[in-house]
C-alpha cells in the first residue's frame, strides 16, 4: 500500500510540501444542487425573499468562500487565485450552483471549487429557511480539473 501524502512517518496529519512542483495553470469546476419547494422557487424568481436577492448573494458567498478555503480546510495551501466564477441557475425544483476556479500554482484548486459550491448552496439554504423546511442540498461533486504546463 502506498503511503498517504497528507500524513507523516508517525501517521499524523501533515501539509504536503509542494515547493518542488512546477508552477502550472490549474482549473477546477464543481457543481451542486439544492432542492426547493415550488413556492420557494417562485419567491426567488420574483425576488420576494425577505433576506434579498438569493441568487446574487449566493454567488458572492461562493466567491468569498473560494478565497478563504485554506482558512477553512486545515491542510489546504493558500493559493494565488486568478479567477473565481460562481454561477447559479434557478430551475423548476431548486438551484444549481457551478463554480470554476483558476490559478497559477503548484497544487490544484478543486477544494476551492467544491468550497465555493458548498457555501453558495448553504447561503441559499440560509436565505430560504424561513419559508422552506424541506430543502435538500445534494450532488456536490468535482466536475473536472485540469493542469497545463506554463510555457517559458
N, C-alpha and C positions, 0 to 999 in steps of 0.2 A: 504494500500500500504506500502510495507517495505521501510525503509529508505535507501537511496543510501550510500554506504560506502565511496565514494570519496567526500562527502560534510559534512560540519559541521552543527551545530544546526541552523545556520543562512542561510544555503543553499550555503555557499561559498566553493570553491574548497579546498580540504584537502587531504594531503597524508595519506593513511591508515597506521596505526600503526600495523606492522606485528611482533612486538617484542615478543608477547606471543605465536606465532605459532611455531610448531615444525619444526626443520630442516628436510628437505626431499630431496630425489633425484628427480629432476624435469627435464622433457624433453618436448620440443615442436618442431613441424615440421610445416613449412609453405611452400606454393608454389605460383607461379605466372607465367605469360607468357607475352611476347611482340611479337606482330605480326610484321613481316618484309616482305618487297618485296623480291621476288625470287633473284633478283640481289644482294641485301644486304646480304642474306644468303650465296650466293656464295662468296662474298668478305670476309665474316667472315670465311667460311670454308677454303679458300685459304690463310688466314691470310694476306690479302691485304688491310685492312683498314688503312688509313693514321695515325690514332692515336695508332695503335698497336694491340696487341692480345686481342680482345674484351672479349672473354670468361674468360681468366685468370684475366684480370683487373676487370671484374665484380665480380668474385668470391672473390678477395681480398677486393674490396669495400664493399661487403656484410659482410665479416668478420669484417672489421673495424666498419661498421655501428652497428652490433650487440653489439660490445663492448662500443659503445657510446650512446646506446638507452636512458639511464637515463638522458643524457645531452640534448637529442632531444625532448623527451616526458615528459612534466613537472611533472607528478605525478608518474612516474615510479621510482622504487627503484634501487639503484646501487646494482649489484649482483656480486657474485664471480663465474663467468662463468668458467666451466671446459672444455668445448668443443664447438667450433663453426665449423659447416660444411656447406659450401655453394657449391652447385654443379649446373653447367649449362649444358643444353642439347640442342644442335643445332638440330632443326627439319627442315622439308622442308619449313615451313612458319614462323619460328621465333625461339625464345629462351625460353625454360622453365627453371625456376630457382627454386630450392628446398633448404631449409635451415633446419638444425636441431641444436638445442641449448640444452646444458645440464648444470646443475649447482646443487650444494647442497645449498639449501636456504629455506627461509620462504615464498617465493612468486614465482609465475610461471615465465616462460621465453617465453611466447607466443608473447609478444611485441617485444622482441629481435629477434625472428624468423621472424615475419612479417616485422620488420625494415630491417633485412638483405636482404630479398627478394625484398623489395621495392627499396632499394638503389642499389642493383645489377641490377635490371631492369632499373632504371634511368641511371646507368652507361652505359648500352648497348645503351640506347637512346642517351646519350651524345656522345658516340663514333661513332654512325651511323647517326647522324642528318644531316651531310653534304651530304649524298647520298640518304637518305630515308625520305621523307616528309609525309609519310603515316603510320608511326609506331603507334601502339596502345598497351598501357600497359593495361592488363586486368587480371581478375581472380586471384587476390591476396587474399588468404584465409588461415586460420589455418586448417591444415590437421588433426592434433591430438595433444593432450597434455596428459602427464602422471605425476603422482606424486607417489612416493614409500617411505614408511617409512624407515628410516635408522635403521638397526639392531644394537643393542649395545652388 
